[in-house]
Amino acid sequence: DEGVINFRHVLFLIILSSLINTLTKLFLYIDKVRDIDGKEVDALNFIQSYLTGDILGGIAFVIIVLKLLLPFLRNRKLV
């Protein structure tokens, strides 16, 4: 099936990139929060909120691109 988007692969890539992004933010923000105000970051709440936001943002981005950008490119005969 050439030319067909496999949404399972797209969803996997969204989840993988969200996980990497969230863990990177966690490791970077833990040191900065402790240095500024002495509070500690609750890792579970941090991962939960950021991972949910990143996954939903990735899915919304893909839907917007598929619904808005692809018809525009097809009308211009670029795809």
Backbone hydrogen bonds in HBPLUS format (Angstrom, degrees):
<---DONOR---> <-ACCEPTOR-->    atom                        ^
c    i                          cat <-CA-CA->   ^        H-A-AA   ^      H-
h    n   atom  resd res      DA  || num        DHA   H-A  angle D-A-AA Bond
n    s   type  num  typ     dist DA aas  dist angle  dist       angle   num
A0009-HIS N   A0006-ASN O   3.10 MM   3  5.58 126.2  2.40 107.7 119.6     1
A0010-VAL N   A0006-ASN O   3.21 MM   4  6.60 156.7  2.26 146.2 153.2     2
A0011-LEU N   A0007-PHE O   2.83 MM   4  5.93 161.6  1.87 146.0 150.8     3
A0012-PHE N   A0008-ARG O   2.95 MM   4  6.11 154.1  2.02 141.4 148.6     4
A0013-LEU N   A0009-HIS O   2.96 MM   4  6.19 159.0  2.00 148.1 153.4     5
A0014-ILE N   A0010-VAL O   2.93 MM   4  6.19 149.6  2.03 147.0 155.7     6
A0015-ILE N   A0011-LEU O   2.98 MM   4  6.21 163.9  2.00 151.0 154.6     7
A0016-LEU N   A0012-PHE O   2.86 MM   4  6.05 162.3  1.89 152.2 157.6     8
A0017-SER N   A0013-LEU O   2.94 MM   4  5.98 167.1  1.95 144.9 148.8     9
A0018-SER N   A0014-ILE O   2.93 MM   4  6.02 150.6  2.01 143.5 152.3    10
A0019-LEU N   A0015-ILE O   2.92 MM   4  6.08 155.0  1.98 147.4 153.8    11
A0020-ILE N   A0016-LEU O   3.02 MM   4  6.27 165.6  2.04 153.2 156.6    12
A0021-ASN N   A0017-SER O   2.93 MM   4  5.99 160.5  1.97 143.3 149.3    13
A0022-THR N   A0018-SER O   2.85 MM   4  5.96 160.3  1.89 147.9 153.3    14
A0023-LEU N   A0019-LEU O   2.97 MM   4  6.12 167.4  1.99 151.9 155.3    15
A0024-THR N   A0020-ILE O   2.99 MM   4  6.09 154.1  2.06 145.1 152.6    16
A0025-LYS N   A0021-ASN O   2.99 MM   4  6.21 160.0  2.03 147.4 152.7    17
A0026-LEU N   A0022-THR O   2.90 MM   4  6.13 155.5  1.96 148.3 155.5    18
A0027-PHE N   A0023-LEU O   3.05 MM   4  6.27 166.3  2.07 150.4 152.4    19
A0028-LEU N   A0024-THR O   3.03 MM   4  6.21 152.0  2.11 147.1 155.2    20
A0029-TYR N   A0025-LYS O   2.80 MM   4  5.81 162.0  1.83 154.3 159.1    21
A0030-ILE N   A0026-LEU O   3.07 MM   4  5.99 147.6  2.18 148.6 154.5    22
A0033-VAL N   A0029-TYR O   2.97 MM   4  6.01 162.0  2.00 156.3 159.3    23
A0034-ARG N   A0030-ILE O   3.30 MM   4  6.40 162.8  2.33 145.1 149.5    24
A0035-ASP N   A0031-ASP O   3.16 MM   4  6.27 152.2  2.24 143.3 150.6    25
A0036-ILE N   A0032-LYS O   3.16 MM   4  6.22 147.8  2.27 142.2 149.6    26
A0037-ASP N   A0033-VAL O   3.33 MM   4  6.32 159.0  2.37 153.8 155.0    27
A0046-PHE N   A0042-ASP O   2.96 MM   4  6.11 161.1  2.00 157.4 163.7    28
A0047-ILE N   A0043-ALA O   2.89 MM   4  6.00 170.1  1.90 152.3 154.6    29
A0048-GLN N   A0044-LEU O   2.95 MM   4  6.00 159.7  1.99 144.3 150.8    30
A0049-SER N   A0045-ASN O   2.99 MM   4  6.11 167.8  2.01 149.3 151.9    31
A0050-TYR N   A0046-PHE O   2.99 MM   4  6.05 170.0  2.00 155.2 158.3    32
A0051-LEU N   A0047-ILE O   2.84 MM   4  5.57 157.6  1.89 143.2 150.6    33
A0052-THR N   A0048-GLN O   3.21 MM   4  6.12 159.6  2.26 136.8 142.6    34
A0053-GLY N   A0049-SER O   3.13 MM   4  6.24 162.8  2.16 144.2 149.2    35
A0054-ASP N   A0050-TYR O   2.87 MM   4  6.01 158.5  1.92 149.2 155.2    36
A0055-ILE N   A0051-LEU O   2.97 MM   4  6.08 162.5  2.00 149.8 154.2    37
A0056-LEU N   A0052-THR O   3.00 MM   4  6.13 170.6  2.01 152.3 155.4    38
A0057-GLY N   A0053-GLY O   2.88 MM   4  5.90 153.3  1.95 142.0 150.3    39
A0058-GLY N   A0054-ASP O   2.91 MM   4  6.03 152.8  1.98 142.5 149.7    40
A0059-ILE N   A0055-ILE O   2.96 MM   4  6.21 160.8  2.00 152.9 157.7    41
A0060-ALA N   A0056-LEU O   2.93 MM   4  6.06 161.4  1.97 146.2 151.8    42
A0061-PHE N   A0057-GLY O   2.93 MM   4  6.06 154.8  2.00 143.3 150.3    43
A0062-VAL N   A0058-GLY O   3.04 MM   4  6.26 160.7  2.08 147.5 151.9    44
A0063-ILE N   A0059-ILE O   2.98 MM   4  6.20 162.6  2.01 152.2 157.0    45
A0064-ILE N   A0060-ALA O   2.93 MM   4  6.10 161.6  1.97 150.1 155.1    46
A0065-VAL N   A0061-PHE O   2.95 MM   4  6.15 162.0  1.98 150.4 155.4    47
A0066-LEU N   A0062-VAL O   2.91 MM   4  6.08 163.2  1.94 150.3 155.1    48
A0067-LYS N   A0063-ILE O   2.88 MM   4  5.97 157.1  1.93 150.4 156.5    49
A0068-LEU N   A0064-ILE O   2.86 MM   4  5.69 159.9  1.90 149.1 154.4    50
A0069-LEU N   A0065-VAL O   3.02 MM   4  4.95 128.8  2.29 116.7 131.6    51
A0070-LEU N   A0065-VAL O   3.26 MM   5  6.67 149.3  2.36 165.3 173.1    52
A0073-LEU N   A0069-LEU O   2.93 MM   4  6.20 158.0  1.98 155.4 161.5    53
A0074-ARG N   A0070-LEU O   2.88 MM   4  6.06 153.3  1.95 152.3 160.1    54
A0075-ASN N   A0071-PRO O   2.95 MM   4  6.11 153.8  2.02 145.7 151.8    55
A0076-ARG N   A0072-PHE O   3.22 MM   4  6.45 144.3  2.35 139.6 148.7    56
A0078-LEU N   A0073-LEU O   2.90 MM   5  5.22 169.7  1.91 158.0 156.8    57
A0077-LYS N   A0074-ARG O   3.06 MM   3  4.77 154.0  2.13  97.1 104.9    58
